[in-house]
Amino acid sequence: MPKFLTNLLINQLTDSIFEIVAPLIYESKLLECTIAVPVGFQSDGASVPRVPIVYMLFGDRAHHESVIHDYLYRSDSFPSLSRSQADNVFLEAMKCRGKGFFVRYAMWTGVRAGGWTAYHKRNVGDRL
């Protein structure tokens, strides 16, 4: 069964960027392995457009999940995954955290459609 083994602990750096202050550890059934996001990793969370209706429906909904996803999109993450694998882990993590079907699949569709712009563009240690 997939599950987060730790809570998301962050230091807010700007309105949209935060840094992990304790490892975020996720156990993926899909990958049959544990993913550990290291201290110091910087994320911008879920990149939900600030369009009022869209943000009202999907913004501020998947913090733990988006950090795992951001980490897996980095070129030197461990494990190293294809974009579709990383997107499917995002979907799996949202389900494990109890996100509803509509939210899960809408956010997953968003990363499938637009994630190519960020995939493997940064390294794990890069500052945002």
Secondary structure, 3 states (H helix, E strand, C coil): CCEECCCCCEEECCCCCEEECCCEEEEECCCCEEEEECCCCEECCCCCCCCHHHHHHHCCCCHHHHHHHHHHCCCCCCCCCCHHHHHHHHHHHHHHCCCCHHHHHHHHHHHHHHHHHCCCCCCCCCCC
